[in-house]
Each structure stands twice: as structure tokens, then as C-alpha cells.
Amino acid sequence: MTKDVIALTPKMPDLRTLLAGLYAGGPDLGVNTLADGAVIQLCAPDGRPLVSVEAPVLVQVPGEAFRLLGSDVPVPFWWTEARASTAVAEGGRLAGSFAGRLATVLGGAVWPPEAASTDVVPLTTDVSAVPVPTTSAPAVDVLTAEAAVVIQDRPLVAMTSWLTDALRDATAADRALQIVTPPTTRLTLPTRTALHGHPNRWVIQDPEHGFYDGLSGAVLHWKGGTFIPVLDENDAASVAEAFTAATPATGERQLVLSLRTRHPADADLVLGHALETAWQHLTGAPPAGWSTAEPVNLPWSTRQLTDLARTRAPRPTWLIAVGHPDRPAIATLRVTRTPAGVEEDITLTLGYGKDETPPLDTIEPLAAALCAEHGLTSMLTSLRTAHRDLTIPPHFGTPPIPVSFTLGPEPVQDIGPDQALRPLHNLSPTRLGPPSQPALHYLLGDGTDPRTWNTFQQLTQHLKPS
């Protein structure tokens, strides 16, 4: 298991300050580097890593420290994250002393606050008696042929660069990424999205209920080097009671837009405008920032994210965007080069309290703008009962309920306008754009009736090309 400690400082930790922090273990410990110097490790005399420190990140997006850590830190600030192995008793204290020394020299704060110190922590454990770790990757605690297991004790697990690297490496090696946490932990939406694909998994280690999946509730056990569901005699998985236990109703909701755009692959293409337009329509402001991991550290810039996607092409690019602190909003954006052009797959989620009304009346004009200006091919809008702060607890959550579905001009032509315009029962689309090449907007409901899913399924069958 590892322990994470983060220094949040107004000044950048330079090499001298980092070395002063790494002296937390005294002169007998060594220093190593990984990832072309992006990770510095404090090592035992035999070379095994005790604390891994990632290169400091300049965070310029307001509200990120509070969203992820509950710490109110003014921007800009430097985020320096250390991960300590708890296989050695001194590991956690070493990480705390490292972060505490940075905060003492540079000002700022340490998360969690109780971890901070400036004490020298001599290594007294006989490391020769401690099993050699199965992996040298800083984020991975257990590595097998089947899975890369990350054990986290943070209240909120964000899709940090540690986890982004671990997921990329696991995917390349055809392994599952499995994050193990206590039942009090939540996930951010980007982490939830990253773990959605099989065989990745969020594993809850409950002292009273054993292991279960934090997203599906399936009871799990460790077998063959990975966590898999426990099956009964009928090969059916059982669901943990803790996952389905009743939770108090808060009246909080989330508005979810899942949309896809397609653009010609030309030199003048600038990505991110569809997401920016949606954010502006729904919140009155553009996104606050973007990044490839959490914390989201860069001010919003369509030009910069386009440049990044261009340098990575033809490989896909996955990005995160966040809103301003007063309106919880977060999006994931995947840019893919296809034979048809450049496609953006966007999921934008906004949180609302019990006394706040999601702006459903803005969806149709937003759909019209996306079709007219940003190459929209489809957009599904839905509402769900969920936390306003957009975090994911390990409990059963009701699925989102469709509100509307928009079909862009190109798919309408592919399906055939006569078929797409033909009414389905009591469902008739609204035409958007020019009559010669219309987009179609189908209003499905107000997001309160689960039976709307049946209507949506009938609509998708109706819209299949003849």
C-alpha cells in the first residue's frame, strides 16, 4: 500500500529545495530518478524506493485544490505529490517530512495537514526482511500477469498523472487496472470514466463485507492474480449488501450531455469549440481549465489543446476540462482521427443542488448552435439523481434518464430524411437548420420518468438506416 502526501506551495520547488526535502531520511538514503527525471525517488541503501516524488505541477485553475483535497489554496500554486511505500514503516513519515520541508521553505500547505513535519526520519526497519516490490512503477502496488493493482487511502481518487501512466502501461500490457480503496472513498468522474472499460475495476475493501466492486456491487475475490466476481452454482455474481444499502435522498442532480462532433481534417481546424459552446450555453461562461490529468492545471485554451492533439495524431488524445468553482462542471474529451475526419467524443456533466433547476430550456438552442457551427453528429441529454459535487461513491446509483436526443445533418442524410422525419408514436422531431439539410431534435421527457428509456430505445431502432 502507498500513502500520498502533497505539498501545495506558492513558489516552485527548485532542485535545491527538493534535495533538502529528500534529506528527510538523513544521509544514509539514496536518490534515484525515473521517467527521464520526471520522478525522483528516495531509496533505501539496497536501492528499493521508499518515497517517489513527481515533478511539480503549476496549477492555474481556481478551485482545483478544494475540489480534489478540500484545501482552499489561491492560484497559482505548485502541486508536488509524493507517494510513500507503507511496506516500510518509515515510508509515510518520510513523505510527510519531505512535503513539510517544502512547505516550510516555500510557504504553503501540506495535504493531509496531519502528515506534515520537518523531522529527520532515520530508516530503522531491516529492509532485507521486507519483500522486494513486484513493480518499480510509482503508482502500482502489486503487479501480476493479469492486473496492475493500485491501493489508495485518499478520500477522493482523482485521475492523476500517476494513474494515467499506470492505466496506459496496463492497457499496453493487456492488464487490468484495479484501484483498491476503503468504502469511504469516492472517485472523480474522469477516474470513473477511465475505469469503465472491462477488465478495469474499482475494488472496495470493506472490513465488514470483504471485497466488492464499487461500480457494480459484485462481490469479488482475489484469484489468478486479479480481482474477479464470486460466482454461485449458476455462474451468477452476487451483489454486496453495502453497495445497495439505502442512502438519504438529497435532491441533488446531474445534467449529462454526451455528444459527438466530426470535422474535416484540415490545417485550420481548432478543436474544443463544441465543448466551449456547450459550457457557455449552460453556465454563462467558458470552461475554466483543461489538462490531460487531475489536477486540471492549464487555463482554458482551444488552441493549446488542438496543438497537443495534433502532435499526438494519429493516436487519440484524452483530455479533462473543468468549470469555475461556483458551478460544478467537468468534461472528458477524446479526440480521434478517423477515415471520415477528426471526431470529438465529449461527456459534459454539471451538478445541481435541490434548490437549483437544470437549464433544460437551453438544450434545443444549444443543439441548433452545435449543428450549425461545430459539426454535431449526435447528442444525448439526460438527468440523474447524483451528487452536486460530481463525485462517485461506492453505492448503487439510479441510471440517468434521457431528456432529448439530437441527430446532426449528416446522420439524417445517411438514414434518409423521410425515415428520420416520420413520427414515432407521439414523438415528432423539431427541425433545426436549413430545410434542405435539417438536423433533428427529439424531446423525450423531463428526466423524471424511467420509462423514457423505452422511448429512446424505440427511437434508436426507428433511426437505423433501411
QUIFENBEL-V754682 format. One line per field, one symbol per residue. ss: DSSP state (~ for helix, > for strand, _ for the rest). phi: phi as a letter, one per 30 degrees, with the letter a starting at -180 (. if undefined). Layout:
ss = ???
phi = ???
This chain:
ss = _>>>>>>>>_____~~~~~~~~~~~____>>>>>~~~_>>>>>_____>>>>>>__>>>____~~~~~~_______>>>>>>>>>_____~~~~~~~~~~~~~~~~__>>>_~~~___________~~~____________>>___>>>>>____>>___~~~~~~~~~~~~___>>>>>>____>>_~~~~~~______>>>>>>___>>>>____>>>>>>__>>>>_>_____>_>_~~~~________>>>>>>>>>>>_________~~~~~~~~~~~_____>>>______>>__~~~~~~~~~~~____>>>>>>______>>>>>>>>>>__>>>>>>>>>>>>_______~~~~~~~~~~~~~~__>>>>>>>>>>______>>_______>>>>>>>_~~~~~~~_~~~~~__>__>__>>>__~~~_>>>>>________~~~~~~~~~~~____
phi = .cbcbbccbdcddddddddddddeciddccbbbbhhidbcbccdedjddcbccdeecdcccdjddddcbiccbdcdbccccbccdcdcededdddddedddddddcijbbbdedddabddcddcddddccedddbcdedccbbbdcbccccbcddbccdddededdddddddchcdcbccbddddbcddddeddddddcdacccccecbicaddcciddcbdaiiadbddcddchcdccddddcedbddcidbbcbccbbbbbddcdcdbdjdddddddddcbibdedabacacddcceeaddddddddddcddddbcbbbbcdedbeabbcbccbdbedkccccbbcbbcbddcccddddcddddedddddbbidcaaccbbbdadddidcddbdbdddcdcabccdeddddddjeddddddchcccdcdbidddbdcbccdclcicceddddddddddddcded
